[in-house]
Amino acid sequence: MIDVVIAGGGPTGLMLASELRLHDVRVVVLERDAEPTRFVRSLGLHARSIEIMDQRGLLERFLALGTRHPLGGYFAAIPKPPPGGLDSAHAYVLGIPQTTTDRLLEEHAVEVGVEVRRGCAVVGLSQDDGGVTVELADGTRLTSRFLVGCDGGRSTVRRLLGVDFPGEPSRVDSLLGEMEVGVPPQTVADVVAEVRRTHLRFGLGPLGDGVYRVLVPADTVAEDRDVPPTIEDFQQQLRAYAGTDFGVHSPRWLSRFGDATRLAERYRVGRVLLAGDAAHIHPPTGGQGLNLGIQDAVNLGWKLAAEVAGWAPDGLLDSYHAERHPVAADVLVNTRAQMFLLSPDPGPQAVRHLLSELMDFEDVNRYLIEKVTAIGVRYDFGTGHELLGRHLRDVRLTRGRLYELMRAGRGLLLDATGRLSAAGWADRVDHLVDVGDGLDVPGVLLRPDGHVAWVGDDQGDLVGQLRRWFGASAA
C-alpha cells in the first residue's frame, strides 16, 4: 500500500512529498497536468521559505538561479527601506519565477524517491479506518493510508470531502501575461512610472529580448475562470489605463486572477488533509501565496510521517490545523488590507498616506514585514520563553551552522548545559551538547519544522515536551 498520495504537483505538494521522504514514507504525487505549467504566478521566496530551503540543503540551488532583493516596499507597495533587526539570517527576498521553483522542487523530490505521475486527475475518493481509495479520470484506483489535497484553489479533493470554503468572492480581476511589446524600453518605463502614480495594480516588467510581464486591471470579474483572456483584452485595458497598448503582441501565456479570499473550515477530515491553495486563497499582494503553501508542507510533513510510522502522540496530526489555520487567516486579513490600500479611491488613499507615515516608525515597518515574510509567526504552545513557538534563526555552533544540522528533518536538542538528555528519543531527536557561544539560552528543543518546542534547563520539563511532540520514549 502507498503510504501517502498527494493530489497536486505544485510547490506545496512537491515540498510535502520531499518532507515525507526524509522519513522513508512511500509517496505518490498525482498531477492533473501532463506538462509543467508555463504560467509564472509567483516571483519569489520570502525569508521564512528561504530559511526552510537552507534547513533542507536546497538553498544553493535556488540562489544560483535567483536574485536577492532588499526587503523594502513589500507591504502594499509602500516604498520604505528594509527594517533593521529582522530575526533572520536571510533577510531578503529571492526573486525567482515559480516555473523555476517548481522545477527545482520536482527535481529534488524525484532525487529522494518521490514518484510523480503526470496527467492523473483525481475524480473520486472514499475512506475508512484502514485507508483512502482515490479514483482517477482514467478509471484507475489507488489505495493509500492518507491523502493530501494540494490541488489548488478549486481543489477537487476539498470538494469531494465536502469541506466548506467560506470567504469573499472576487470583487476585482487582474490580467497577467507575458508578451512582446512594440515600443522602446524607455517609452515603456516612462509611461508605466506615470500610470503607477495612481494605479498600483498596473505594470510592465522586462524579461529580456523584448518580452514583458504585463499586469493590468481587468474591466470585469470573469464568470468562467477557465476561459483565459485574449491579447485583445490586454490591448483594451492597456489603452484604458495608459492611453497606449504598447504594441503588445506574440503572447507566451495569458491568465487572470481575482482578489477572492477563502479559508477552508477544516484542514483534516479523517485520513484526508488539505494544504496550500486547496486550504486557502487570497489576493497575491505581498507575494505570500506560494510561501504559505511551502510552510504548510513543512509543518505537516513530519507530523504525517510520525502518524505513518506509528509513533505520533495523540493530537499531533490535528495540531497541523490548529497551527496553520490561524496563520492563513492572518494572511487573508493582511492581503485584504493591502488590496484596500492599492485602490486609487480617496478613502483608501487617505488610509495609505497615514499608514505610510506610521511605517516611518521602525517597529511598525518591521512588524508588517515580519507578517509578509512569515518570520513573525509564533505558534501557540502555551506560556513560556519568548522564543517558544517561533522559528530559530540560523546561528553558528561548534559543529557548524544550525541549519546545516537540520537537513534530516529530525528534532534537535541544543544543550549548552551538558546535563540534558533525549536518549529515549534518539531515533527521532538529535542531541548536540557542544554548542559553543551561539546559543544564549541553556537548552532548546527544536521540532523538525524549525520551531522552538521548549526552552530551559530542567530535564523533567524537557521530558514532558519530548513526549508531547515526539511520542513515548523508546527506552
N, C-alpha and C positions, 0 to 999 in steps of 0.2 A: 504494500500500500504506500502511496505517496504520503509524506508527512504533511506538506502544505502546498496547496495550489494557490497561486496568486493570479488574479484576473487583472491584467493591465501591465504592459511593459514599459511604462514611462519611468521617470526618475524615482517616484515613490516605490513602485513595485520592484524595480531593479535593486534599489538600495536595501529594501526589506529582504529580498532574496539573498543578497550577499551577507547581510547580518545573520540570517538563519544558517547559512553555510558555515559561518565561523564555529557553529556548534554541531556540525555534521547532520543537520536536518536535511532530508531529501526534499527538494523544492522543484516545482514546475511552474514556469511563468507562461500564461496564456495571453497572447497579444492579438487583438482583433485584426489589426492592420497587417497586411502581408509584407509591407516595406516600411522602413523608418520614415517618420513624417519629415517633411521639408519645412514645416511651419516653425518659425522661431518665436515662441511665445515669451520665453524668459530670456533675459540678457545677462544674468549674473548670479553669483553666490554671495550671500551676506556672511558676516563674521562667524555666527554660530555654525553655519553649514561648512564654512572653511575649516573651522576647528574640527568638525566631525571628519572631514576628509583627511586632515592631519592625523587624527586619532586612529584612523584605519589605514594609514600608509598610502593614501591616494593623492595627497595634495600636490606632489611634484608633477604628476600627470596633468593636473588642471593648471598649475602655474605655467607650465611650458606652453600652453595654448591660450592662456587668458591674459588680461591686462589689469593691473592693480589701479584702482581709482580711490581717491580720498573719500572719507565718509562724511561728506558735507552736502547739504541740499537734498537729502532723500526723503524728508518728511514734507509731503505736499509740494515738492519742488520749491520750497522756500530757501533762497540762497543764503546759507550760513556756513561758516568754516567748520571743519570737523571739531567736535567737542574733545576736550582733553580728558585724560584719566579713564578712558574706556577699559573695562575689565576683560581685556583680551589681548593675546599676543598677535592677533590677526585683525587689527582694527582698520580694515579697508574693505572695499567691495572688489570682488574679482569679476571683471567683465568677461563673459564667455557665453556664446549663444547656446540655447537649450539643445539644439541638434548635436553640438559637441559634447555637452554634458550627458545627453542620452547615450551617445556612442561610447564614451569613456566608462560609464556605469555598466553598460551591457558587456563591454569587453572584460571588465573586472568580474562581473557575475559569471560569465562563461569560464573564466580562468579558475574560479574557485568551485566550479562544478554545478552551476545552476543550468537547468535545461530550459531554454527559451523556445517556445513554439509559436511561430507567427502564422497569421491567417486563421486563428482559432477564436471564434466569437462564442462567448457564454450565452446560452439562451434559456437555461433552466437549472434549478438546483433543489435539492432536498437534503435534509439532515436528520440524524437520530443520535442516540447516545454514543454510537460507535464511530460516526464519521459523517462526511459530506459527499454527496454524489453530484457531480457537475455535468450538465448536458451541453454539448457543443452544437453549433449550427449544422455540422455535417452528420449529426446523429451519434457521434462518439460520446461515451460516458467515461468519466474519470472518478475514482473514489480516493478521497484523502481524509486525513484526520482533521484538518482545518482548511478553511478557505478565507482568503483576504481579498476584498474588493478594492483594487487600486485603479479602477477603470473610469476615472474622470467624473466631471460634474453631472453628467447624465448617466450615472452608473447603473448598469444592468443589475449588478449584484444588489445594490441598495433597493432598487425597485422590486426585485424578486423577493427580497426579505420583507418588504412592506414597511421599511423604516421611514418615518415621516421626515421631510426635509423642509422645515418651515423657514421663513425669512421673507425677503422683499424681492420682487421681480425686477428686471432691468427697467430703469427709467430713461437711460440714455445708452446708445450704442456708439462704438467707435469702429472705424475701418482701419485695418492694419495689413500691410503687404510689402513686398519687395519688388521693385520695378526700376526701369531705366528712366532717366529724365533727359529732356532735350534742350536744357539751357545751361549756361556756365555755372560752375560750383559757387562762385561769388554771388551770382544772382540768387541762387537758392538760399545761401546763408543770409543775405540781406533781407529777403522777403520773410524768411522764417523768423528772424530776430524781431521784425516789426510785428508780425502776427502774434507771436508769443508774448508780446507785451500785454495782451488782453485775453488770449486763448491758449491756455497751457496744455490743453489736450490736442495740440497740433504740433507736428514736427516732421522734418525730413532729415534723416541721418545718413551720411555717405558710407557705403560699404566697400567702395572701390570699383574701378572700371565703369564708372558712370551709373552704378546701381545704388539705389537709396532705399532705406527702410522708411516707409511713409505711414504716418498716423494722422487721421483727421476725423473729427466728429461725424457720425452718420446723420442723415436727415430724419430718420425714423427708427423705432425699435423693431427689429425683424420679428415677424411671427413665426417663420420657419428658419431655425438656426442651422439647419443642414444645408441650406442654399447659400453658397458663397456670394459675396458681392462681385460686381463686374468692374473692369477697368473704367467703364463709363461712369459708374458710381463714384469712383475716386476722382475722376476728372471734374464731375459736377460739384463735389464737395470742396475740392481744392479751389475751384473758381469762386465758390460761395464765400470761403474764408480768406483767401489770399488774392483774389482777383486774377489769378492765373492758375492753369493746371500744370505748369512747369514742363509741358510737353511730355508727360509721363506715358510710357509705352512698354511693351515687352515684359509683362509681369512674370515673376518667378512663381509667386503664390499670392493669393488674396484671401483675407479672412475678416471676420468681425468678432467683436466681443462686447459684452454688456457690463453693467455695474451691479448685477444681481448679487445679493448676499443671502446665503442659506447655510444652515448648520444642522447636520443630522442629529436627531434626538438621541440616538444611541449609536455607539461605535462597535457594539458587540451584541449579537443575537446567537446564543449557543456557541456553535463551533465556527461561526462566520463573523468576520470583523471587517471594518471599513477603515481606510486610510487615505490621506491625500485629498484630492478634489472630490473623491467619492463621499467624503465625510464633511466637506466644507467648500463653499465657493465664495468669492469676494472680488471686489474690483482689484485691478493689478497695481494700484497706487503703492509706491514704495518697493515694488518688486519682491513681495513676500510669498507668493503662492508656491512656487517650486520649493523654496526653502522650508516652508511649513510642512510640506509633504515629506521631504527628506528627514526632517526632525521627528515627524510621526513614526517613520520607519525605524529609526534608531531607538526610539522609546519602546516600540512594540517588539522589535526583533528578539532581544534576549529574553523577554517575558514569554513570548510564544515558544521559543526554543526550550525554555525551562519546563513549560507545560508538556511539550512533546517528550522531553527527557524523563519526566516524571518526578522532578524534584521541586517544582514550583510550590511555594507556600500558598495557603488559602488567600484568595483575593489578589494575587499578584497580577494575573491576566486582566482582571477587572480594573486594576489601577491604571491601565492604559487609557481607558475612557476618563477616569477620574482626573488624570493629569493633563491629557491633551485636549479634552473638550473645552475647558476654560481658556486654554491658550488660543484655540481657534476662535472662541467667542471674542476674545480681546482683539484679535486681528480683524475680525469683522467690524468691530467698533472703530478701530483706528483707520481702516480703509474707507469706511463710510465718512468719517470726519474729513479725511484727505480729499475725497471726491467733492464734498461740500466746499472745501477751501479752493478747489480748482475752478469752481464756477465763476464766470465773469460777471454775475449779477451783483448789484451793490451790497446787499446784505452779506453774502459770503466774503466779498472783498473787504468789507469792514472788519469782519472777524479775522480774516487772513492778515490784515495790517496789524491788528492788535497782537495776534499770536507771534508775528514776526518780531515785534518789539519784545515780547516775553522771551523769545528764544535768544535774545542777546544776553540773558542770564545763563551762565554756563550750565547750571543744574537743570534748567528746563531743556536746553538743547541736548544735553546728554540723556535725559530721561526719554525724550522722543526717539532719539537714535537707538537707544537700547531696546525700545519696543520694535522698531523696524528690523533690527538685526537679530533679535531674539536672545541677545546676551543678558537681557534683563529678566528672562523667565526664571521664576522660582516656584517649584512645586511645593505644595503644602504637605510637609512631612511632620507637622506639629511644631511646638515651640522649641527653641534652642539657639545655637550659634547662628550668626548672620550668614554663614556660608551654607547652612543646611537647606537643601533643596535646589541650590544654584549649581551651575556648571563651575568647574575649577579651571582657571586659566592655565595655560602651559607654563610650567616652571622648570628650572634647571635643578636636577637632582644628582646625586653622586654617580648614578649609573646612566646618566643621560637625561634627555628631556622627558617630562611626564608623558606627553602624548605618544612618544615612541614606545612607552611601556604599556600602551593600551591597545595595541594592534590586534590582539587575540580576542577582544570583546569580552573579557572576563572582569569580575570585580577586582578591585585593587585596594589593599590596606597599606597606607603610608604611615609608618610607625617611627616617629622621632624619639620615642622613649626607650625602645628596645625591650619593652616589657609586655607588649600586647601579643595576642596570638589569634590566628584564624585556622589553626591546624585541622579542625574538623571540617573545614570547607575548602581544603587545599585543591580539590578538583574543580572548584568554581571561583575561588578568590586567590589572587597572588598577594604575597606579603613582602613588602620591602622595608627593611629595618634601617639600613644606612642611607638616609635621605639627604644628608648634608644640610645646608642652611637655606634651602629653597622653600621650606615649609615653615610658616610662622605659627603653627598650632601643633600640639603634641601628637595628634593622630587624626587621620582622615580615612573614612571608608567611602570609596567611590563605586557607584554602580557601573555596569558596562556601558551605559549611555553617557558617562562622564559627569553625572550629577552627584552631589555630595549627600550620602545617606546618613553619615554620622560624623561628629567631631568631638574629640575628647581624649581622655587618658584612662578611663575606667573600664577594666576588662568585662565586668558584669554588664555594663551598658552596651558595650560592643557586641557581646554575645547575643543580646536581645535584638540588636539591629541586623546581625548576620542571619538570625532565624527569620526575621521579618522579610528580608529581601532575598535570601539565598536558601531558605528552607532548613530542614533538620540537618544537624551535624551528621557527617558520615562516620565519625569516630565512635 
